[in-house]
Each structure stands twice: as C-alpha cells, then as structure tokens.
C-alpha cells in the first residue's frame, strides 16, 4: 500500500512533475500532451530534492537519464537550470532545517 505524503511534499512532487514536463522535456513531448512521459524519473528526482541533493547531483541524474536511458547527447551542465528550479521550489515549500 502506498504512503500518503504530507501536503508540502505532495506539492513538491507535483511541482517537480510540472518542471520535468514543461521545462526539462528532453524529447519534446509536452506540446503533444504525453503527460506521463517522464513519470518513471519523477520519484528519483523527488527523492534527491527531499535529501537536499546538490544541484550537480540532480543535474547528473537528469544527464544520465538523457544520455544512458534515452540515448541522446547530453552534458551535466545542460541540466543545471532545471536542477536550480527544482532546488528553488523545494526551498520555497520545505525550507532547510
């Protein structure tokens, strides 16, 4: 059985989903409404955000997804702006202790 997330974490999860779909979208599917295309990567990005992973670590994960799983050309630095958006959202919703 799944675990229900606290409201702030649920908001973060949904926000990261939006960022991956609208801003990251490495294969360009968002205009076509393929809303669940990146859901298989969402949980890991969410976990990294909750763990206060560095921007580089988040960007590295996204880079690995693009280069290894999707087979496309990528550099870690390509994903730093997305990592920054995710980190900023996390800090807005769940400030560091």
MIDREN-459155 format. One record per residue (C-alpha): residue number from 0; residue in three letters; y, x, z. Coordinates in steps of 0.1 Angstrom, whole numbers, plus 5000, padded with zeros to 4 digits. Layout:
BEGIN
(NUM; Ala; (Y; X; Z))
...
//
This chain:
BEGIN
(0; Unk; (5000; 5000; 5000))
(1; Unk; (5035; 5013; 4991))
(2; Unk; (5061; 5021; 5017))
(3; Unk; (5094; 5003; 5017))
(4; Unk; (5124; 5026; 5015))
(5; Unk; (5154; 5024; 5038))
(6; Unk; (5184; 5008; 5020))
(7; Unk; (5202; 5042; 5014))
(8; Unk; (5171; 5058; 5000))
(9; Unk; (5164; 5028; 4977))
(10; Unk; (5200; 5031; 4964))
(11; Unk; (5195; 5068; 4958))
(12; Unk; (5162; 5061; 4940))
(13; Unk; (5178; 5035; 4917))
(14; Unk; (5208; 5058; 4911))
(15; Unk; (5186; 5087; 4901))
(16; Unk; (5167; 5064; 4878))
(17; Unk; (5201; 5055; 4861))
(18; Unk; (5211; 5091; 4858))
(19; Unk; (5179; 5101; 4842))
(20; Unk; (5180; 5073; 4818))
(21; Unk; (5217; 5073; 4808))
(22; Unk; (5228; 5108; 4814))
(23; Unk; (5198; 5131; 4811))
(24; Unk; (5178; 5112; 4783))
(25; Unk; (5165; 5143; 4766))
(26; Unk; (5147; 5124; 4738))
(27; Unk; (5175; 5099; 4732))
(28; Unk; (5157; 5066; 4741))
(29; Unk; (5183; 5049; 4762))
(30; Unk; (5200; 5032; 4732))
(31; Unk; (5167; 5016; 4724))
(32; Unk; (5161; 5001; 4758))
(33; Unk; (5130; 5020; 4766))
(34; Unk; (5140; 5017; 4803))
(35; Unk; (5108; 5031; 4818))
(36; Unk; (5105; 5062; 4797))
(37; Unk; (5114; 5087; 4825))
(38; Unk; (5098; 5069; 4854))
(39; Unk; (5070; 5094; 4856))
(40; Unk; (5096; 5121; 4866))
(41; Unk; (5117; 5099; 4888))
(42; Unk; (5096; 5103; 4920))
(43; Unk; (5097; 5141; 4920))
(44; Unk; (5134; 5142; 4913))
(45; Unk; (5139; 5117; 4942))
(46; Unk; (5118; 5139; 4965))
(47; Unk; (5138; 5170; 4955))
(48; Unk; (5171; 5152; 4962))
(49; Unk; (5158; 5140; 4996))
(50; Unk; (5148; 5175; 5005))
(51; Unk; (5183; 5188; 4997))
(52; Unk; (5169; 5210; 4970))
(53; Unk; (5193; 5234; 4954))
(54; Unk; (5210; 5224; 4921))
(55; Unk; (5189; 5252; 4904))
(56; Unk; (5156; 5238; 4917))
(57; Unk; (5164; 5203; 4904))
(58; Unk; (5176; 5217; 4871))
(59; Unk; (5145; 5239; 4869))
(60; Unk; (5122; 5209; 4874))
(61; Unk; (5140; 5190; 4846))
(62; Unk; (5139; 5220; 4824))
(63; Unk; (5101; 5223; 4829))
(64; Unk; (5097; 5186; 4821))
(65; Unk; (5115; 5190; 4788))
(66; Unk; (5100; 5224; 4778))
(67; Unk; (5065; 5220; 4791))
(68; Unk; (5057; 5183; 4790))
(69; Unk; (5079; 5172; 4761))
(70; Unk; (5076; 5205; 4741))
(71; Unk; (5112; 5207; 4734))
(72; Unk; (5136; 5236; 4736))
(73; Unk; (5155; 5238; 4769))
(74; Unk; (5172; 5261; 4793))
(75; Unk; (5176; 5256; 4830))
(76; Unk; (5214; 5257; 4826))
(77; Unk; (5212; 5227; 4803))
(78; Unk; (5202; 5206; 4833))
(79; Unk; (5227; 5218; 4859))
(80; Unk; (5252; 5190; 4852))
(81; Unk; (5225; 5164; 4858))
(82; Unk; (5214; 5182; 4889))
(83; Unk; (5250; 5181; 4901))
(84; Unk; (5253; 5144; 4895))
(85; Unk; (5221; 5138; 4915))
(86; Unk; (5232; 5160; 4943))
(87; Unk; (5266; 5143; 4945))
(88; Unk; (5250; 5109; 4946))
(89; Unk; (5226; 5120; 4973))
(90; Unk; (5255; 5133; 4994))
(91; Unk; (5275; 5101; 4989))
(92; Unk; (5246; 5079; 5000))
(93; Unk; (5228; 5101; 5026))
(94; Unk; (5251; 5128; 5040))
(95; Unk; (5236; 5161; 5052))
(96; Unk; (5229; 5163; 5089))
//
